[in-house]
Amino acid sequence: MKSEEELWSLLREAYHMPYGGAQIALVEQVMQHADAGGHQELQLASRLFATTAYVHGGETAKSFVTFSWCRSEYDAHPERFDEQDEHMLLWHFKYMVNGLLKFPAVPLGRTYDVLDDMERRFRAGGHSLHAVYAYRYQVAAHVGDESADEWYAKWSAEPRDQNSDCAGCDPGEKVDHLVSRGRDEEAVAMAAPVLAGRLTCVEQPQSILTSLMVPYVRTGRLSEAADAHRQAYRRLRGNLADMQSIADHIEFCARTGNETRGLEIVQRHLPWLERSPNPQAEMWFAAASALLLGRLDPALPLGATTAGELAGRLAARAREWAAKFDERNGSDAISARIEALLAAPPLAEHLPLSAVARRTQAATPSGAPGTVPAAELPTEAGALMDRAWELYDEHRVDAVEAAFARFDELFPEPPAELAVRRLDGQARLTAIRNDGGPDAEALFRQTAELHRALGHEVKALAAESRSVLAREADDDMLAELDALTRRIVAHPDADPDLRAEARLRAEGALMRLDRPEDALLAIDAALAEQPAKPTLLAELASRRSRALLVMERYDEAVVAAEDSLAQYAVLGTPPAAGIPALIRAHALGNLERFDDATAGFDQALVLASDRSYRLSALVGRARSRLAADRATDAIDDLVEAVADHVAHGEDLPAALLRYDLATAYHAAGQPTDAAEAAESSLDALDRAGAQDQADQTRYLLSRVYRELGELDLALGLLETLATNLDGFDNLPARGRMLQEAGQLLYEADRDGQAAERFLAAADAYRAARADGADLALIQAEMYTRRLRALSLRWAGEIEPALSALAEADALAASLDGLADPAEPWVIWQRAMLNCDAARIYIGAARLDEAATRSSAAADALRSIGSLSDALDADFLHAETLMRAGDPAAAEARLRSVLGAVPRGSQLEQNSAWMLAESLEAQGRSEEAEQIRGRYLA
């Protein structure tokens, strides 16, 4: 059984936790123990808080029980309620009216009874009826009663008081009314001053921004609408209690041409349907999701179902709930609203929500540049076939297809010699488009048969080797290809070009098997055949640069790529030159010649003949710009690359690049954009099971959340990372995540929770140093045990703090024999431990020990030139002397601090204040005033 003091400590801890399951579990634990121990004050306090926790944590139904208990307790024992408790009880009446409406199984009469009781108590207490009228309006609007407008007028006319909803929520609810009446301009005008101020309510500004999305669009404020969606959804997405508001964002996406974004949101939150906070939220979410899914291809696969099937099921679910609400309410108002939502027309053809969304609309599959118009192609059969193969050698794939299509049109029954060349071309294009495969393999075998029938044995062998190359790469495939290559090279009819091409096919197989050294030997063998075809020579140089790049021989790769580019330049720089240009740029990037690499990617983008090459160039240029501290320039490239993947339905590549995009936004000082990109990346990576990449994204996102001041979101990610890093090899990283979580909590003055994280971090570091002598891990453990002790001190848990300090001191002692005590880092670590020890001893009223350790810390820090830290230790020592009743000694120390501290710093202010106090204690009031006038005026 926990003591009453421990339970109060747990309840205080719950106050600081984010709304959700963990907070609810903790407050329920407190209630259970308070009941078992008969702690009346704690029973009341825990239930008052639990009502709020249930409402905002997504377990609305449970709040009815705790509210009823508190109301009955108040009526039976009003003396147990102080003014704050009474205010909280009155406030909870609003939660009850709102919550009861959301459960169709609850008779409407019960809601009216609560409303009447609320009004009676408000009148009896002399309170304004502003909140009463607001919730009478809410009930009337819910059931579709005509009295809603009258209640709205009374609500607007009645003066606000301390029981009214906050300065953001109250206007936000009025905005909803105005929007429902089509009074969009009035709605926007009402919200403007609210958004211009500082909103600190847990529901704001996300609630009012959600209400404004539709009126913003309908009044032409499109950028404001996009920003409202982005800002609000980010704040809502983590809380089950906000499920109905998330439905509004799904509807917004469906009606503004953002089906892809909307589908992401639906997929992210669909599991919430099985634990919805209330039937009303479930109904609206199901209806909005059905609307969104209905705008997609009904055959689109979504796991084990399709968009069409899921849309139908969700629409039926929404209608089923609507019918239950109508039966309870005695009107068809809810069904009418659900049907209107299911059939809601578009508000805009497409409203870009981000740079990626804008690019996605324009993104199309990029083909080879330089497609030759049909009018410029030869009309004689042989010349047209020759031209098609010239285009093939130049890697103009789209142009090759156009030339072959023209050939088929003009010569549907060509001579046998041309027919086999045409079939060979079809086979090669099939292999290119499908990355080999059985169709290409079959076409090459047909080509081989036709060549052999015409007496072209070498060409038949070449086609056979291409059919083998179309298969999955393995050792058997390589052996078969090697045998065919030997036959081609040994054949008397094989000219140097055919022999070189045969060896080049072996190079392709070896690269696929990740054997670049052998591939390089194959290229050398091909060159030794002394081929004459210029395009073949240029390609051999290009292939050489690729093998060297994979082998990380970057300088040589640059030289080989430049050789290939020079050869292609003589040929008019065909699209094939884009490959060595791309390889050269990547090699330069790996050499950290980032400006040269960026210029190289510029060239590659001009020459890119294939979508994959263009994407590689965009990403390469972005990463070079990032490495060169040009994050803003990198953003556009990454946005275009992400948009291209999204347009092609490639979720995982898009997610991986969104991480890079988030990194660029973060480096460019755009944390909100960074958060959105990382959040989208994380969802897709989790769905794909890419845990390493997802965890990398979580860590980046935790840093972004910290910058945005979203502490609880950052903590949640760090906790998830610590859980994921559960293997022995990951223990140092696990410790780091827990340490960062502890630091966040410490900075937020959530000291008890911080101490828990620091302890877990220290344990992880200790477990990681299996041999016990890893100095880096000892430092990390020492640091976290020190901060644990300090956190416990600030949490008022002095004895546990002293025990934790003893553990840190033992670690410091263990450094003897492992590290030179004269090393600056050892001196610094021990000095900082002494500073925190002094703070803990001050809390324990062990002032002599505090003075000894703070003095030692100051001297040690000064000895290694850490003057700023030494001044902090001096101030701490002066504080100890003051508490010990020696103001004269404190004065001397403080004057030395003031003589060295930077002007205007916080330490100067603190030291001046304490110096004045020490002078007062010595009866030197006039000097004290002089100090205050000089430093504190």
HELIX and SHEET records of a PDB file:
HELIX    1   1 GLU A    4  HIS A   16  1                                  13    
HELIX    2   2 GLY A   21  GLY A   37  1                                  17    
HELIX    3   3 GLN A   40  GLY A   57  1                                  18    
HELIX    4   4 THR A   60  ALA A   76  1                                  17    
HELIX    5   5 PRO A   78  ARG A   80  5                                   3    
HELIX    6   6 GLU A   83  LEU A  101  1                                  19    
HELIX    7   7 LEU A  108  ALA A  124  1                                  17    
HELIX    8   8 HIS A  130  VAL A  143  1                                  14    
HELIX    9   9 ALA A  148  ALA A  157  1                                  10    
HELIX   10  10 CYS A  169  SER A  180  1                                  12    
HELIX   11  11 ASP A  184  ALA A  196  1                                  13    
HELIX   12  12 GLN A  206  ARG A  218  1                                  13    
HELIX   13  13 LEU A  222  LEU A  236  1                                  15    
HELIX   14  14 LEU A  240  ASP A  242  5                                   3    
HELIX   15  15 MET A  243  ARG A  255  1                                  13    
HELIX   16  16 GLU A  259  HIS A  269  1                                  11    
HELIX   17  17 LEU A  270  ARG A  275  5                                   6    
HELIX   18  18 PRO A  279  GLY A  294  1                                  16    
HELIX   19  19 ALA A  307  ASN A  329  1                                  23    
HELIX   20  20 ALA A  333  LEU A  342  1                                  10    
HELIX   21  21 ALA A  355  ALA A  362  1                                   8    
HELIX   22  22 ALA A  374  GLU A  376  5                                   3    
HELIX   23  23 ALA A  381  ASP A  393  1                                  13    
HELIX   24  24 VAL A  397  LEU A  410  1                                  14    
HELIX   25  25 ALA A  416  ASN A  434  1                                  19    
HELIX   26  26 PRO A  438  ALA A  453  1                                  16    
HELIX   27  27 GLU A  457  LEU A  469  1                                  13    
HELIX   28  28 ASP A  475  ALA A  490  1                                  16    
HELIX   29  29 PRO A  496  ARG A  512  1                                  17    
HELIX   30  30 PRO A  516  ALA A  528  1                                  13    
HELIX   31  31 PRO A  534  VAL A  550  1                                  17    
HELIX   32  32 TYR A  554  VAL A  570  1                                  17    
HELIX   33  33 PRO A  575  ALA A  577  5                                   3    
HELIX   34  34 GLY A  578  ASN A  590  1                                  13    
HELIX   35  35 PHE A  594  LEU A  607  1                                  14    
HELIX   36  36 ARG A  611  ALA A  627  1                                  17    
HELIX   37  37 ALA A  631  ALA A  647  1                                  17    
HELIX   38  38 ASP A  651  ALA A  667  1                                  17    
HELIX   39  39 PRO A  671  ALA A  688  1                                  18    
HELIX   40  40 GLN A  691  GLU A  707  1                                  17    
HELIX   41  41 LEU A  711  ASN A  724  1                                  14    
HELIX   42  42 PHE A  728  ASN A  730  5                                   3    
HELIX   43  43 LEU A  731  GLU A  747  1                                  17    
HELIX   44  44 ASP A  751  ALA A  768  1                                  18    
HELIX   45  45 LEU A  775  TRP A  794  1                                  20    
HELIX   46  46 ILE A  798  SER A  814  1                                  17    
HELIX   47  47 PRO A  824  GLY A  843  1                                  20    
HELIX   48  48 LEU A  847  SER A  863  1                                  17    
HELIX   49  49 LEU A  867  ARG A  883  1                                  17    
HELIX   50  50 PRO A  887  LEU A  898  1                                  12    
HELIX   51  51 GLN A  906  ALA A  921  1                                  16    
HELIX   52  52 SER A  925  ILE A  931  1                                   7    
HELIX   53  53 ARG A  932  LEU A  936  3                                   5    
SHEET    1   A 2 PRO A 301  LEU A 302  0                                        
SHEET    2   A 2 THR A 305  THR A 306 -1                                        
END                                                                             
